[in-house]
Structure formats: C-alpha cells, structure tokens
C-alpha cells in the first residue's frame, strides 16, 4: 500500500522533518504544520514491503514499466472531460481526482499520474504545478491553460476546452498517420517482393541462361547484376543498413538533425502540404485556447512554439515573441514568413484590430482542420495511381528481364 511522505523545513532551505501520512487525518496534520510556520518542500509516494521478496521485486518491475509507458491521447481527453464535469458539479478537486483513480484501470500510467496529482494537491500544491512534473504527458499549453483557469476561477471551462482540443488534435494526428501508412506499407511490401525475386528466383534463371551461352538483353544483365550484388554483398549491405539506421537515430536527436527532418516534412512533395496544414491548425487552435484562457500574447506564443511539434515553426514563433516584446503586432511579424499563408496573417490582423484574436483564430483553426480532411482525401486520390505506376514499372522490369531471354531462346530453338 503506498504512503505519502512529505519533507518539511522552517526556512525553505534545510530539511529537518520527515512525516508519514495516511489519508484525511494526515491532511489535517499537514495543515497544522503549515499553520506552525513550516514550509512543504516536497511530497512523493513511497511503497512499503509486502514481506515477500519476489512479490516486491515483481511490483517494482511492474511500476518501472508503468512509469515509462505512454498515455493514449483519447485517455487524456477523457481525463480532462471527467475532471471538468465533476468540478463543474461542485465536487472538490481532491475528491474528483480520487474518483478518477478508480476509473482509470485501463490506463495504468495515467492512473499513477492522477495519484501523484492527488498527493500533490493534498499537500497544498496546485493542479498546474503538479502537472508540470509530468511534462511528457501534459505539455506547456495544457499546464498553462490550467494555471490560467485556476487564477480566473474558470478551471472547469478550461478543462472542458482542453478535452475538446486534445480530441481534435488526436483526430488530426490520426488522419495524418493514416495518409502515411498506406504508401509506407505498400512500398515496404514491394521491396520485400523484389528482394525475394532477386535473391531466390533470378539466380536459378541465371544458371539456365548461362548454360545456353546466348547474349542476354541489357535489362536482364542489369537485373542479374543487382541479384549478384545482393547475394555476394549481403554482409556489407547488412552492416551498412545497420550503420545508417544507428546514424539516423542519433542524428535526428540532434538540433540540426531535427531541424532538417522537420524542414523536409513541410516541403516534401504531396505530403508537405498536409503537414503544413496540420501545424497551422495546431497553431491556431492553441493560440485561441490560450488567449481565451486569459494568457498573455507573449506567454501564449512561447507555449505554442514549444508545443507545436515542428522545430522550423518553433524557431519562427520564438523570433516573433522577441519582436512582440518590442511592440510589433503579431500579424505584421508573421507576414514576412512563408510558413504562414496570407489568409492566416490577414485573419490575425483583423483579430488584433478588433480585440477578438481568440475568437477569430478559433475559426481559423476550424478552417485548417477541415483543410486537413481535404488534404488527406486529395493525397489518397493522388498516391494510389502513383503507387500503381511504381509497382507496374518495378514488377514489369523484372518480368521483362525474365521473359526477353526466354523468348530469344525460343526463337533460336524454333529456327534450328
């Protein structure tokens, strides 16, 4: 059974007391300690021994994997929605979180996080500060909106907006992924089929062709050469593929590597427009939600920049932050960038002039979310014939390489 442990200090610098807590009586003890002038430095959950070394070991391993697992976006949306409903109904925060821990058995990581949130709030902390400790699950935009909701007394409304925002973000990501999955699977299968033919089929036919002594057509010689290279250099190819994979994994974690990959994503033919529209939808939606939550424009842009998911857009938005601090309007600042279309810039300009930037960017977000749907449908129409052409050319080349010498041998045999 987990227990909370809280460290206290009288001046905020030196820890001198470790207090074990249970449930409600302990909360009263905490309040008493605070009344005596003590400051809570930290609170964390600890787990006692069951008395069985194997059970303790298994539970420790299980907690480790749970703590390092991911949280599904739909589960996070449900968390925000349920918490909003309960708070809006007048249920205290601690009771709401305690109730949620009993409804999240299908999401162990989120349940563990909610337990930590509950522990922090029982110790006198705020929800937003507790969420910051789980930055891999709750991004800057979400914690910023919650902090603003706490300050304005509109936490329930903010949480409901977050639930809707997370759900929309999930739908956009799903649509982008679905547009990428089909061609990726087809090309992967095509590579496996071609490799199998080059490794297993072509060598047997090569022996047959060599036994005739006839000159092979150019396309056949090319295919045979590719087959020989795959078979004779398989170790070199395997080592090269492994080395490239390791290099790519390390390179994409560097700042220049991530910047290059993100720049390729928004400029790649066919798919680039889809990525751009998804980032613009995320930018407009985040901007609207944060401004409606009474977050300042400077802080809003900083949060949006760090949560937009693309370093190219992030760099440009962080530049805008510095310009806005100098008094330059956002629309004027973004007008010289090809990352933001004129329509978006014009809408932002109108929003700034009418003091309705939050409402207008919400409409812009709706527009680009619809554009993502249109882009996905358009890509599907374009990519299918392109894939068919590539498959036809690849398979056709192999078939031609096989059939041309066979037909030539047949002609020779017929003339004898």
C-alpha positions as CSV (number, residue, x, y, z in Angstrom):
1,X,0.0,0.0,0.0
2,X,1.6,3.3,-1.0
3,X,2.2,6.0,1.6
4,X,2.8,9.7,1.1
5,X,5.9,11.2,2.6
6,X,6.4,14.9,2.9
7,X,9.6,16.8,3.8
8,X,9.2,20.0,5.9
9,X,11.5,22.9,6.7
10,X,11.2,26.1,8.7
11,X,13.1,28.4,6.3
12,X,12.7,26.6,3.0
13,X,16.3,25.6,2.8
14,X,17.1,22.9,5.4
15,X,15.0,19.8,5.7
16,X,14.7,18.6,9.3
17,X,11.5,16.5,9.4
18,X,10.1,13.6,7.5
19,X,6.4,13.0,8.1
20,X,4.5,9.9,7.1
21,X,0.9,10.4,6.1
22,X,-2.1,8.2,5.7
23,X,-5.4,9.7,4.5
24,X,-7.6,12.5,5.8
25,X,-6.1,12.7,9.3
26,X,-2.7,13.3,7.8
27,X,-4.1,16.1,5.6
28,X,-5.2,17.8,8.8
29,X,-1.7,17.3,10.2
30,X,-0.2,18.9,7.1
31,X,-2.4,22.0,7.6
32,X,-1.4,22.1,11.2
33,X,2.3,22.0,10.3
34,X,1.7,24.8,7.8
35,X,0.0,26.8,10.4
36,X,3.0,26.5,12.6
37,X,5.1,28.2,10.0
38,X,6.7,25.2,8.3
39,X,7.1,25.1,4.5
40,X,6.4,22.0,2.5
41,X,9.4,21.3,0.3
42,X,8.4,18.1,-1.4
43,X,5.9,15.3,-1.4
44,X,6.2,11.9,-3.0
45,X,4.7,8.4,-2.9
46,X,6.6,5.6,-1.4
47,X,5.8,1.9,-1.5
48,X,6.3,-0.4,1.5
49,X,7.4,-4.0,1.5
50,X,4.9,-6.9,1.2
51,X,7.2,-9.2,3.1
52,X,7.8,-11.3,0.1
53,X,11.0,-10.6,-1.8
54,X,9.7,-12.0,-5.1
55,X,6.4,-10.1,-4.8
56,X,8.3,-6.8,-4.0
57,X,10.6,-7.4,-7.0
58,X,7.7,-8.1,-9.4
59,X,5.8,-5.0,-8.2
60,X,9.0,-2.8,-8.6
61,X,9.5,-4.1,-12.1
62,X,5.8,-3.5,-12.9
63,X,5.9,0.0,-11.5
64,X,9.0,0.8,-13.6
65,X,7.4,-0.3,-16.8
66,X,4.1,1.5,-16.0
67,X,6.0,4.7,-15.2
68,X,7.8,4.6,-18.5
69,X,4.7,3.6,-20.6
70,X,2.8,6.1,-22.7
71,X,-0.6,7.6,-22.2
72,X,-3.1,7.4,-25.1
73,X,-4.4,10.7,-26.3
74,X,-8.0,9.6,-26.0
75,X,-7.4,8.6,-22.4
76,X,-6.0,12.1,-21.6
77,X,-9.1,13.7,-23.3
78,X,-11.4,11.5,-21.1
79,X,-9.4,12.6,-18.0
80,X,-9.9,16.3,-18.8
81,X,-13.5,15.8,-19.6
82,X,-14.4,13.8,-16.5
83,X,-12.5,16.2,-14.2
84,X,-14.3,19.2,-15.8
85,X,-17.7,17.6,-15.3
86,X,-17.0,16.8,-11.6
87,X,-15.5,20.2,-10.8
88,X,-18.4,21.9,-12.6
89,X,-20.8,19.9,-10.4
90,X,-19.2,21.3,-7.3
91,X,-17.2,18.2,-6.3
92,X,-13.9,19.2,-4.6
93,X,-10.7,18.7,-6.6
94,X,-9.3,16.1,-4.2
95,X,-12.5,14.0,-4.3
96,X,-12.7,14.4,-8.1
97,X,-9.1,13.1,-8.5
98,X,-9.7,10.3,-6.1
99,X,-12.8,9.2,-8.0
100,X,-10.8,9.3,-11.3
101,X,-8.2,6.9,-9.9
102,X,-10.9,4.3,-9.6
103,X,-11.9,4.7,-13.3
104,X,-8.5,4.5,-14.9
105,X,-7.6,0.9,-14.5
106,X,-7.3,0.5,-18.3
107,X,-4.6,3.3,-18.3
108,X,-2.1,2.3,-15.6
109,X,0.3,5.2,-16.3
110,X,-2.4,7.8,-16.3
111,X,-3.8,6.3,-13.0
112,X,-0.3,6.6,-11.5
113,X,-0.1,10.2,-12.6
114,X,-3.5,11.1,-11.2
115,X,-2.5,9.6,-7.9
116,X,0.6,11.8,-7.9
117,X,-1.6,14.8,-8.7
118,X,-3.9,14.0,-5.8
119,X,-1.0,13.6,-3.5
120,X,0.5,17.0,-4.5
121,X,-2.9,18.8,-4.1
122,X,-3.5,17.2,-0.7
123,X,-0.1,18.6,0.3
124,X,-1.2,22.1,-0.6
125,X,0.0,22.3,-4.2
126,X,-1.9,23.4,-7.3
127,X,-3.1,21.2,-10.2
128,X,-1.0,23.1,-12.8
129,X,2.2,22.8,-10.7
130,X,1.6,19.1,-10.2
131,X,1.0,18.6,-14.0
132,X,4.4,20.3,-14.7
133,X,6.1,17.3,-13.1
134,X,4.7,15.1,-15.8
135,X,5.8,17.2,-18.8
136,X,6.0,14.1,-21.0
137,X,2.2,13.7,-20.7
138,X,1.0,17.3,-20.1
139,X,2.6,19.8,-22.5
140,X,3.2,23.5,-21.8
141,X,-0.1,24.5,-23.4
142,X,-2.1,22.3,-21.2
143,X,-0.4,23.3,-17.9
144,X,-0.5,27.0,-19.0
145,X,-4.3,26.8,-19.6
146,X,-4.9,25.0,-16.3
147,X,-2.8,27.6,-14.4
148,X,-4.8,30.4,-16.1
149,X,-8.1,28.6,-15.2
150,X,-7.0,28.3,-11.6
151,X,-6.2,32.0,-11.4
152,X,-9.5,33.1,-13.1
153,X,-11.8,30.7,-11.3
154,X,-12.8,29.1,-14.6
155,X,-11.0,25.8,-14.3
156,X,-14.0,23.6,-15.3
157,X,-14.4,25.5,-18.5
158,X,-10.7,25.4,-19.3
159,X,-10.6,21.6,-18.7
160,X,-13.6,21.1,-21.0
161,X,-11.8,23.1,-23.7
162,X,-8.7,21.1,-23.2
163,X,-10.7,17.8,-23.6
164,X,-12.1,19.1,-26.9
165,X,-8.7,20.3,-28.0
166,X,-6.9,17.1,-27.2
167,X,-9.6,15.1,-29.0
168,X,-9.3,17.3,-32.1
169,X,-5.5,17.0,-32.0
170,X,-5.9,13.2,-31.8
171,X,-8.1,13.2,-34.9
172,X,-5.7,15.4,-36.9
173,X,-2.7,13.2,-36.0
174,X,-4.7,10.0,-36.8
175,X,-5.6,11.4,-40.3
176,X,-2.0,12.4,-41.0
177,X,-0.8,9.0,-39.9
178,X,-3.5,7.2,-41.9
179,X,-2.4,9.1,-45.0
180,X,1.2,8.0,-44.5
181,X,0.6,4.3,-43.5
182,X,-0.9,3.1,-46.9
183,X,2.0,4.1,-49.1
184,X,4.6,3.1,-46.5
185,X,3.1,-0.4,-46.2
186,X,2.8,-0.8,-50.0
187,X,6.4,0.3,-50.6
188,X,7.7,-2.0,-47.8
189,X,5.9,-5.0,-49.3
190,X,7.2,-4.1,-52.8
191,X,10.8,-4.0,-51.5
192,X,10.4,-7.4,-49.9
193,X,8.9,-8.9,-53.0
194,X,11.6,-7.5,-55.3
195,X,14.3,-8.6,-52.9
196,X,12.9,-12.2,-52.8
197,X,12.8,-12.4,-56.6
198,X,16.3,-11.1,-56.9
199,X,17.7,-13.4,-54.2
200,X,15.8,-16.6,-54.9
201,X,14.3,-16.5,-58.5
202,X,16.8,-14.7,-60.6
203,X,19.9,-16.8,-59.6
204,X,18.2,-20.0,-60.8
205,X,17.2,-18.4,-64.1
206,X,20.8,-17.0,-64.4
207,X,22.2,-20.6,-64.4
208,X,19.7,-21.5,-67.2
209,X,20.7,-18.5,-69.3
210,X,24.4,-19.1,-68.8
211,X,24.1,-22.7,-69.9
212,X,22.8,-21.6,-73.3
213,X,25.7,-19.2,-73.9
214,X,23.4,-16.7,-75.5
215,X,23.9,-13.0,-75.1
216,X,21.4,-11.6,-72.6
217,X,19.4,-8.4,-73.2
218,X,20.5,-5.2,-71.4
219,X,17.7,-5.2,-68.9
220,X,18.4,-8.8,-68.0
221,X,22.0,-8.1,-67.4
222,X,21.1,-5.2,-65.1
223,X,18.7,-7.3,-63.1
224,X,21.3,-10.2,-62.9
225,X,23.9,-7.7,-61.7
226,X,21.5,-6.4,-59.0
227,X,20.9,-10.0,-57.9
228,X,24.6,-10.9,-57.8
229,X,25.3,-7.7,-55.7
230,X,22.5,-8.6,-53.2
231,X,23.8,-12.1,-52.8
232,X,27.5,-11.5,-52.7
233,X,27.5,-8.3,-50.7
234,X,24.8,-9.2,-48.2
235,X,27.2,-8.7,-45.2
236,X,28.2,-5.3,-46.5
237,X,24.6,-4.3,-47.1
238,X,23.5,-5.5,-43.7
239,X,26.3,-3.6,-41.9
240,X,25.6,-0.5,-44.0
241,X,21.9,-0.7,-43.3
242,X,22.5,-1.1,-39.5
243,X,25.1,1.7,-39.5
244,X,22.8,4.1,-41.4
245,X,19.9,3.3,-39.0
246,X,22.0,4.0,-36.0
247,X,23.4,7.2,-37.5
248,X,19.9,8.4,-38.5
249,X,18.5,7.6,-35.0
250,X,21.4,9.6,-33.4
251,X,21.2,12.4,-36.0
252,X,17.5,13.1,-35.6
253,X,18.1,13.6,-31.9
254,X,20.5,16.5,-32.5
255,X,19.2,20.0,-33.0
256,X,20.4,20.3,-36.7
257,X,19.1,16.9,-37.5
258,X,15.7,17.6,-36.1
259,X,15.6,20.9,-37.9
260,X,16.5,19.2,-41.2
261,X,13.9,16.5,-40.8
262,X,11.2,19.0,-39.8
263,X,12.1,21.1,-42.8
264,X,11.9,18.1,-45.1
265,X,8.5,17.2,-43.7
266,X,6.9,20.5,-44.6
267,X,8.5,20.7,-48.1
268,X,8.3,17.1,-49.3
269,X,6.1,16.7,-52.4
270,X,2.5,15.6,-51.9
271,X,2.7,15.2,-48.1
272,X,4.3,18.6,-47.3
273,X,1.0,20.4,-47.7
274,X,-0.7,18.0,-45.3
275,X,2.0,18.6,-42.6
276,X,1.8,22.3,-43.1
277,X,-2.0,22.5,-42.7
278,X,-1.9,20.2,-39.6
279,X,0.7,22.5,-38.0
280,X,-1.3,25.6,-38.9
281,X,-4.4,24.0,-37.4
282,X,-2.5,23.3,-34.2
283,X,-1.1,26.8,-34.1
284,X,-4.5,28.5,-34.5
285,X,-6.2,26.2,-32.0
286,X,-3.6,26.6,-29.4
287,X,-3.5,30.3,-29.9
288,X,-7.3,30.6,-29.5
289,X,-7.5,28.4,-26.4
290,X,-4.7,30.1,-24.5
291,X,-5.9,33.6,-25.3
292,X,-9.4,32.7,-24.3
293,X,-7.9,31.5,-21.0
294,X,-6.5,35.0,-20.5
295,X,-2.9,34.0,-21.0
296,X,-0.8,36.9,-22.3
297,X,0.1,37.0,-26.0
298,X,3.8,36.7,-25.2
299,X,3.4,33.7,-22.9
300,X,0.9,32.2,-25.4
301,X,3.4,32.3,-28.3
302,X,6.1,30.8,-26.1
303,X,3.8,28.0,-25.1
304,X,2.6,27.4,-28.7
305,X,6.1,27.5,-30.0
306,X,7.2,24.8,-27.6
307,X,4.2,22.5,-28.2
308,X,3.6,22.9,-32.0
309,X,5.7,19.8,-32.8
310,X,8.0,21.2,-35.5
311,X,11.3,23.0,-34.9
312,X,11.0,25.1,-38.0
313,X,7.7,26.7,-36.8
314,X,9.1,26.7,-33.2
315,X,12.1,28.8,-34.2
316,X,9.9,31.3,-36.2
317,X,7.4,31.7,-33.4
318,X,10.1,32.3,-30.8
319,X,11.5,35.0,-33.0
320,X,8.0,36.5,-33.1
321,X,8.0,36.6,-29.3
322,X,11.0,38.9,-29.2
323,X,9.5,41.2,-31.8
324,X,6.2,41.4,-30.0
325,X,8.0,42.5,-26.9
326,X,9.3,45.4,-29.0
327,X,5.7,46.4,-29.8
328,X,5.5,44.8,-33.3
329,X,2.0,43.3,-34.0
330,X,1.8,39.5,-34.5
331,X,0.3,39.8,-38.0
332,X,3.0,42.2,-39.1
333,X,5.6,39.9,-37.7
334,X,4.3,36.8,-39.4
335,X,3.7,38.5,-42.8
336,X,7.3,38.1,-44.0
337,X,7.3,34.3,-43.4
338,X,6.3,31.7,-46.0
339,X,5.3,29.4,-43.1
340,X,2.1,31.4,-42.6
341,X,-0.3,31.9,-45.5
342,X,-1.6,35.4,-46.3
343,X,-5.1,34.4,-45.3
344,X,-4.0,33.4,-41.9
345,X,-2.0,36.6,-41.4
346,X,-5.0,38.7,-42.6
347,X,-7.3,37.0,-40.1
348,X,-4.8,37.6,-37.3
349,X,-4.6,41.2,-38.3
350,X,-8.3,41.6,-38.1
351,X,-8.4,39.9,-34.7
352,X,-5.8,42.2,-33.3
353,X,-7.6,45.3,-34.7
354,X,-10.9,44.2,-33.2
355,X,-9.6,42.7,-30.0
356,X,-11.1,39.4,-30.9
357,X,-8.0,37.4,-31.7
358,X,-9.1,34.4,-29.7
359,X,-12.4,34.1,-31.4
360,X,-11.0,34.6,-34.9
361,X,-8.2,32.2,-34.5
362,X,-10.7,29.6,-33.4
363,X,-12.5,30.0,-36.7
364,X,-9.1,29.8,-38.5
365,X,-8.4,26.5,-36.6
366,X,-11.8,25.1,-37.8
367,X,-10.9,26.0,-41.3
368,X,-7.5,24.3,-41.3
369,X,-8.8,21.2,-39.5
370,X,-11.3,20.9,-42.4
371,X,-8.4,21.5,-44.8
372,X,-6.5,18.6,-43.3
373,X,-9.5,16.4,-44.2
374,X,-9.5,17.7,-47.7
375,X,-5.7,17.2,-48.0
376,X,-6.0,13.6,-46.8
377,X,-8.7,12.8,-49.4
378,X,-6.6,14.5,-52.1
379,X,-3.5,12.6,-51.2
380,X,-5.4,9.3,-51.4
381,X,-6.5,10.2,-54.9
382,X,-3.0,11.1,-56.0
383,X,-1.0,8.5,-54.2
384,X,-3.0,5.4,-55.4
385,X,-2.2,5.9,-59.2
386,X,1.4,6.8,-58.4
387,X,1.8,3.6,-56.4
388,X,0.2,1.6,-59.1
389,X,2.7,3.1,-61.7
390,X,5.7,2.4,-59.5
391,X,4.5,-1.2,-58.8
392,X,3.9,-1.7,-62.5
393,X,7.3,-0.4,-63.6
394,X,9.1,-2.4,-60.9
395,X,7.4,-5.7,-61.5
396,X,7.3,-5.1,-65.2
397,X,11.1,-4.7,-65.3
398,X,11.6,-8.0,-63.5
399,X,9.2,-9.8,-65.8
400,X,10.8,-8.3,-68.9
401,X,14.2,-9.3,-67.6
402,X,13.0,-12.9,-67.3
403,X,10.8,-13.2,-70.4
404,X,13.0,-11.5,-73.0
405,X,15.9,-14.1,-72.9
406,X,13.3,-16.9,-72.7
407,X,11.6,-15.6,-75.9
408,X,15.0,-15.2,-77.5
409,X,15.9,-18.8,-76.7
410,X,12.5,-19.9,-78.0
411,X,13.2,-18.1,-81.3
412,X,16.6,-19.7,-81.6
413,X,15.2,-23.1,-80.9
414,X,12.5,-22.6,-83.5
415,X,14.9,-21.6,-86.2
416,X,17.1,-24.7,-85.8
